[in-house]
Amino acid sequence: MKKLLLATAASALMAGAASAEDVKIGILIGFTGPIESLTGHMANAAEEAMAEVNASGKALNGMNFVSVRGDSTCGDSAAGTAAAERLVTAEGIKGMVGGDCSGVTGAILQNVARPNGIVMVSPSATSPALSTAEDDGLFFRTAPSDAREGQVMADVLVEHGVKSIALTYTNNDYGKGLAEAIASSFTAVGGVVTINASHEDGKADYSAEVAALAAAGGDLLVVAGYLDQGGKGIIQASLDSGAFSTFGLPGGMVGDSLPEAIGPALNGSYGQVAQSDSEGAAKLIEMGKSNSPAWDGTSPYAMESYDAAALIMLAMQAAGSSDPKVYKDKVMDVANAPGVKIGPGELGKAMELLAAGQDIDYEGGSAVELIGPGESAGRYREFEIKDGKYETTKFR
């Protein structure tokens, strides 16, 4: 019966039937572009959180949450900004799960969210520059900053006995910030970065870029790019030319489409992605399998998307208002102690507690803990690719 209620609520979300009590939440991520193989899982996870709350009937003021999707494209800031404007002006959203990629997210924050007073909770924008961006208290993220991932990757490389790396990054805010974090962290522990060079997404031929990387050399090539775009092209060109055979893979390179595209030659490569090993994570993975439509809770940023949508709704409940200017001040409160710990599948319980004036500590699937300027403290899953699969080796 519970599954039926959730499926029915999810159908209602996508149908978008309007009523006086409907509260629209935008899901603005790259349904096309360099991470498009991930975003279906991300959107379905966020919408499951909305369906769960709607099925509980516990939202104050008769609020019924409605999902409105928009395509950020991940890479085109003008297109992402236009999509955000549509969600705000034409659809009347009261909060946004998104953006996804860092450059687009920063543009939307400055050009749309701040001028219109819209709360954004990004499940995947990780640039360190977003930590210090002017945001008027409107921007939060459930994924940790790349400053943290740089430290984690340096540790992973050292434990694999790597002394030197060639490093390439996608030429945008995400790639630049991550490459800087990796390079500084790796050199701080005694490693050598032989080259730190950008690449452009969308090219048909990466032989020139790979030739420069190969000339510099290194024990392996770290690719701080996108799995469905230039990062994949760099790896394929490296393998075709024999320049490199093993690759270090940060979060933007993690997803089933990469080993499917590259094949057995990717076996033995390794890296890390933001993900939790908490009890809530295991529960959310099972929820994703049983939901309709099903989604993969182990897919990068799916858990963070469920949690982003949950934080928006819980903050509204705590504030007793869907007005972003009012509920923005409650996001940190519902995400952190003190309060009753809340995991996946317990959003109805959380809404009931908040309605009664009690505090909650939302942990969700990604072990949410917001620090500093509203960003996640973060945990990482270390993996190695074996037989075409991302096999977990440990959590950090």
N, C-alpha and C positions, 0 to 999 in steps of 0.2 A: 504493500500500500504506500509506503514511504517513497519507493522508487517511482510509483505512478504519480504521486503528488509532485515530486521533483521534476519528472519529465513533463508533466502538464504545465508546471510553472515555467520551465525552460521554454516550452513552446509559446507560452504567452509573452515571455520576454522578447523572443525573436519576432513575434507578430507585431509587437509594439502597440497594442490597443491602448488608446488614450483615455484617461479619466482624470477627474479633478485631483485625485490623490496620487497619480503617477509621479514618480521621481526618476528622471532620466539620468543615467550614468553613462558617459562616453567610454568606449574602449578604442583607443587611438594607438594602433600598432601597425607594423608593416605587413599587411596582408599580401602585398607585392614587394619585391626587392630582395636584399641580400640575406634576410633571415626568414623568408616566407615559409620555409618548411617547419618553423617553430611556432608560428603565430596562431595557427588553428588550435593547438593545445592550450596556448596562453588565453585566448579568448573564451574557449569553452570552460576553462577553469574559473575565470572571473564570473562568467554567467552562471556557473553552478553555485557560487557563493550567493548570488542574487536570488536564484531560484530557491535556495535553502531558506533564506530569510523570508521570502514571500510565502513559502509553504508553512512556515511557523506561525504566521499571523500575529507576530509579536511587535511589529514596528509601530511606533507611536504615530498619532495623527493620521492613521489610515494609509501610511506610506506604502506604495507598491513600487518596487524597483524595476525599471525597464532599461534594458541594454540597447545602446545605439552605437553601432560600429562605425569607425572611420579608418581610412587607410593612410597611415603616416608615410608610407613607402620606405621608411627607415633612412633612406639616403638623400632625399630631396626636401630640403627645409622649406622651400616655397610651397611645395605640394602638401607637406605636413601641416604648415601653418594654415593653408586654405581649408584643409579638412577640419582642423580644429575650429576655425571661424564658423564653419557650417554647423558643427556640433553645438557651438555656443549660441549662435544667433538664430539659426533655423530650427534646431532641435530643442534648445533650451535646457541643455544638460546642467546638472547641479554639482557635478564632480567628474573627474576623468581618471580612468586607469590608463596610464601612459604619460608621455610617449615611451617609445621603446629604445631606439638608438640615441646616443648622447647628443649629437649635433642637432638633430631634429627636435629632441626634447628641449634643449636650451632655447632654440628659436621659438617654439610654442610657448614656453614659459614667459619669455620676454614680450612676445608680440601678441599673445592671446590671453594667457592665463592671468598675468598681472593686470593688464588693462581692464579685464572683465571680472576680476576677483574670483577666479575658478580654482578650486583645489585640484592639484595633480598628485597622484601617487604612482610613480613609475615602478614597474616590476623588473626593469632590465637596463635602464640608463646608468652607466657605471663610471663615467668620466669624473676624475677628481675635481675638475673645474666646477662641477655642479655643486660641490660642497660649499663653495664660497660665492655662488651666484646670488644676486639680489632676487629675493623671491617673495617678499612681503608676508612670509609665514605660510605660503600656499603650496610649497613643493616638498614632497616626501618621496622616499624610495625604499622598497623592500629588498632590493639587491644591494650588496655592499660595493663600496668604491673600488676602482681599479688600483688605488694606492695600496689597498690590502692584498689584492690579487698579485701585484708585483712581488710583494714579500713572500707570498705562498709559492709562487712559481720559482723564485730564486732558491727556496728551500728544496723544492722538488728536483730542480736541476742538480743541485749539490749532492743530494742523496743518490742520484743516478750517476755520480762520478763525472759530471760534465764540467770541463774546465773553460771552454770557450763556446760562444754561440754567434751565429749570424742571426740578425733580427730584421724582420720586415713587418710593416704595419700598414693598414688601410689608411689612406690619407684623409682623415677626418678627425673630429674631436675625440671620438672613442679610441681610434688607433693611436693617435699621438699621445694621449694621456696614458694609455696602457703601456705603450712601448717605453715611454719615459720611466714609468714605475718599474717595469721589468729590468731595464738597463741599470737604473740607479741601485735597485735592490741586489742585482746579481754582482755588480762591481763591488758593492759594499761587503760582500762575503768572499771576495777574492777572485771572482770570475772575470773573464775577458769578453767584451762585446766587440767582435771584429768589424762589424758594419751595422748601422741602424738606418735602414732605408725604407722610404714609403713606396707604396704601390697604389695604383688607381683601380677602382672596381669597374667591371663591365668591359674589360679589354678581351680581345680574342687571342692575343699572343703575349705571353709573359717571358719569352726567352731572353730578352735584354735584361730585365730585372734579375732573373735567375743567374745570368752570366756574371753580373756584378756581385751577387751574393756568393757565388761559387769562388770567384777570384779572391774574395776576402777570407773565405774558409770558416771553419768552426766545427766543433764536435757534432753539432746538429743545427737545424734551422728552426727558429721560433717564429711562428706565423701568427701575428696579432691582427687577424683579419676576419672575414665572414665566410662561413661554410658554404654558402650558396653563390658566392661571387669571387672576388679576386683571390681570397685565401685559397680556395679550391684550385684556381688556375695556377697559382704559384706552386702548390704542391705537385700538381700534375706535370708542370713543366720541369720541375726539379727531378722528378722521377724519370721522365722521358729522356732527360739529358744526362742522368747519372750524377747530378750535382750534389744531391743529398738523398739519403734513404730513410732517415729518421727525423721526426718533426715534434717540436714542442707546441702543444695546442692549448691556448687559453680559451675562456668561455665562449667567445664568438665563433669558435671553430667546432663547437660540440653540437652534434645532432645526427640522427641516423642517416640523413641524406649524404653526408661526407664519405663514410666508409662504403656506402652503396655506390657512390660515384667513382671512388678511387680504386676500390677493390682490395685484394690481399696485400698489396704493396704498402698499405697503411698500417698493417699489423706491426706492433712494436713501438709505435709512436705513443706519446703520453702527454698528460697535462692535468688541468683542473678546471672545475666549473663551480660556481656558487650553488650550493645545495646542502640541505641539512640531513642528518641521520637521526633526527628526533623521533619520538613516538608519534608526534603529529604528522611527520613526513610519511611514515609508513601507513598511517590511517588515510591520508590524503591520496596516496597512490592507489589504495584499494577503492576509495570513493570514485576516482577517475575511471577505473575499469568498469564500475557498475553503473555509471551515469549514462544518460542518453541525451546528447551524443557522448560516446566514450572519449576520453582524452588520457594522455600518458603523463602521469604525475612525475615521472623521471625525466621528461623532456625539459631542457633548460628553460627556466623562468615560468614554468607552469604553476608551480607552488606559489611563487612570488606574486603571480597574477591573481590567484584565489585570495591571497592575503591582502593584496592591494584593494580589491573590491570590498573585502570584509572590513578593512580599516575605515573606508569612506562611510559605509553604512553604520558601523558601530559609533563613529564620531558623531554622525547625525543623531543617532539615538541618544547619546550622552548629552548632546546639546539641546535635544528636543526641537531641532530645527534642521531643515535641508538647505538653509542659507549658508553658502560657503564662508561668508564673512563671520558667521557665528560658530559653525562647527569646526573650522580649521584649528581652533584653539584646543579642541578635544582629541585630535589625532594622537598626539604624544601620550596623552593620559590613558587612552584605551589600549595603547600598544605596550605600555610598560607597567611594572609593579608600582604601587601595591594593587592587590585585587585578586579576584578568583581567576585562576588560570583557565584559558579558553583555547581549545584545540579545534581542528576541523570537524565538521558535523555538529558543533555545539553553538552555532550562531544564534539559533532560537533561544537557547538558554542564556546567552550573553545579552540578547535584546531584553529578555525578561528581567535580568539582574539590573541592567542599566535603567530600565523603566522604574524599578523600585528604588533607585538612588544608590545602588551599590557599585563599588569599583570592580573593574575587570583588568586582567593582565593578558592581553591577546597574544598567544604564541603561534597559533596557526600551524601551517605546514613547514614554514621555513624558519621556525624558531625566532619569530620577530622580536627584535629589541632595537628600538630606535635610539640613536645616540646623536650628540652634537646637533647639526643642522637637519634633523629629521631623516637620517639615513641609517641603514641597517648595519649592525655590528658584523654580521656575516659569518658563514661557515662554508667550507669548500670540500667537494668530493674530488679526491685524486683518482685518476683512472689510467689504464693502459688499454690500447686497442688490441683485442685478441679475437681472431676468427670473425672480424668485421663488426665486433661489438665493443662498446665502452665498458670494460670490466673494472669495477671499483676496487681500488687497492687499499685506501684508507680515507678517513675524514680528518680535516684539519680545522 
